[in-house]
Amino acid sequence: MTRDESVALIKKLLLAESQQELQRLIALHLPEMDSTFFGVLAQAAEAESTRNPALAARLASLAQTLLPLRTLI
């Protein structure tokens, strides 16, 4: 997965309208989530920590949801 693809997928996940939709998107895209994706996610959370703490918290929450699933890939 490229950096741009990672950013696009992170945006898609953040825009999920419900927890059910988020879980569906995760299941659909889990095979694509590689080290680039997780690196971009971590970098985004860190970058937003001072600019936009609310977004940083959402990114961190997304990472916490996804990291245990990473071993399933």
C-alpha positions as CSV (number, residue, x, y, z in Angstrom):
1,M,0.0,0.0,0.0
2,T,1.3,3.4,-0.9
3,R,1.4,6.4,1.4
4,D,-1.4,8.1,-0.5
5,E,-3.5,4.9,-0.4
6,S,-3.0,4.7,3.3
7,V,-4.1,8.3,3.8
8,A,-7.2,7.7,1.7
9,L,-8.1,4.5,3.7
10,I,-7.6,6.3,7.0
11,K,-9.9,9.1,5.9
12,K,-12.5,6.5,4.8
13,L,-12.3,4.8,8.2
14,L,-12.6,8.0,10.1
15,L,-15.6,9.0,8.1
16,A,-17.5,5.8,8.8
17,E,-21.0,6.8,10.0
18,S,-21.4,4.0,12.6
19,Q,-19.4,1.4,14.4
20,Q,-21.0,-1.2,12.2
21,E,-19.8,0.6,9.1
22,L,-16.3,0.9,10.6
23,Q,-16.2,-2.8,11.3
24,R,-17.4,-3.6,7.7
25,L,-14.7,-1.3,6.3
26,I,-12.0,-2.8,8.5
27,A,-13.0,-6.4,7.4
28,L,-13.0,-5.3,3.8
29,H,-9.6,-3.6,3.9
30,L,-7.7,-5.5,6.5
31,P,-5.7,-7.5,4.0
32,E,-4.4,-4.3,2.5
33,M,-3.3,-2.8,5.8
34,D,0.5,-3.2,5.8
35,S,3.4,-1.6,7.6
36,T,3.1,1.5,5.4
37,F,-0.5,1.9,6.5
38,F,0.3,1.5,10.2
39,G,3.2,3.9,9.9
40,V,1.1,6.6,8.2
41,L,-1.6,6.1,10.9
42,A,1.0,6.5,13.7
43,Q,2.6,9.6,12.0
44,A,-0.8,11.2,11.5
45,A,-1.8,10.7,15.2
46,E,1.5,12.2,16.3
47,A,1.3,15.1,13.9
48,E,-2.2,16.0,15.0
49,S,-1.4,15.8,18.7
50,T,-0.7,19.5,19.0
51,R,-2.7,20.8,16.0
52,N,-5.9,19.0,16.5
53,P,-6.0,16.9,19.7
54,A,-9.6,15.6,19.0
55,L,-8.5,14.2,15.7
56,A,-5.3,12.8,17.3
57,A,-7.5,11.0,19.8
58,R,-9.7,9.5,17.0
59,L,-6.6,8.4,15.1
60,A,-5.1,6.8,18.3
61,S,-8.4,5.0,18.9
62,L,-8.4,3.7,15.4
63,A,-4.9,2.5,15.9
64,Q,-5.9,0.7,19.1
65,T,-8.7,-1.0,17.3
66,L,-6.6,-2.1,14.4
67,L,-3.3,-3.1,16.0
68,P,-4.6,-6.4,17.5
69,L,-6.0,-7.3,14.1
70,R,-2.6,-6.7,12.5
71,T,-1.4,-10.1,13.6
72,L,-4.3,-11.7,11.7
73,I,-2.9,-10.3,8.4
